[in-house]
Amino acid sequence: MTTITTWFTLGLLGELLGTALLAYGYTLVPERTRRRYLLLVAIPGIAIVAYLLLVLGVGAIDGGGHTVYVVRYVDWLLTTPINVLYLGLLAHANRETIGKLVGLQALTIVFGFAGAVASGALAYALFVLGAVSFAGVVRLLYGDVGDAAVVALSDVGASLYRTLRNFVVVLWSVYPVVWLLGASGVGLMDVETASLVIVYLDVVTKVGFGTIALHAWLTMETVTATDRTAVTAD
Ligand code: RET
């Protein structure tokens, strides 16, 4: 248990530093992108609360013989839809597509949680429903949302969309693997190891996503500013 608390404490520190960095970035990004940028600060911000509760030992329940960290699922239920919402808004996808994207991502987490507290065949059936919902998210991100990005954005903007989407799809795909290998699935991975992997992923996905976007906005601004100087100098 002590080891787990250590990992949770590291997670808390990571999310705190990440939120501080991204909050500072708010002052640097262009005015017109600020509202949307706040979503990127909220993602690790919500995780601070979740990790604080985990460190304090709040929010763990017994799910049929193994510990289920409810707080973790609540965090994901709030933050992963925000994450895909950001991608949808960035791509200028239409409302209906964004609605599907957010809804399917929320369903992924709900089914995953239900599967974690269930046992036997039902647990796996719920896992499959979660995996199918997530496949729907991936399909939209490469399909309709990706198409919208190409139509609405400049080359640089569309390239940012692709980077963020690939980052999300690759890293998020590790979560179902940990679910399956961990106590909720076949139990090959002990709770400590699974927690370490999840903490690491949580920090990298949340802070990494925001940092990539922040870096891209800053670079785009510099490029635009340089262009403007070049034009004025001519
Ligand atoms: C579950 C199990 C059911 C099937 C699938 C899952 C996917 C979970 C994902 C979680 C992402 C979490 C993130 C957290 C950041 O802090 C629920 C494990 C597909 C994609 C990005």
Boltz pocket constraint, residues with backbone or C-beta under 6 A from the ligand:
constraints:
  - pocket:
      binder: B
      contacts: [[A, 47], [A, 76], [A, 79], [A, 80], [A, 108], [A, 109], [A, 111], [A, 112], [A, 113], [A, 126], [A, 127], [A, 130], [A, 131], [A, 134], [A, 172], [A, 173], [A, 175], [A, 176], [A, 179], [A, 201], [A, 202], [A, 203], [A, 205], [A, 206]]
      max_distance: 6.0
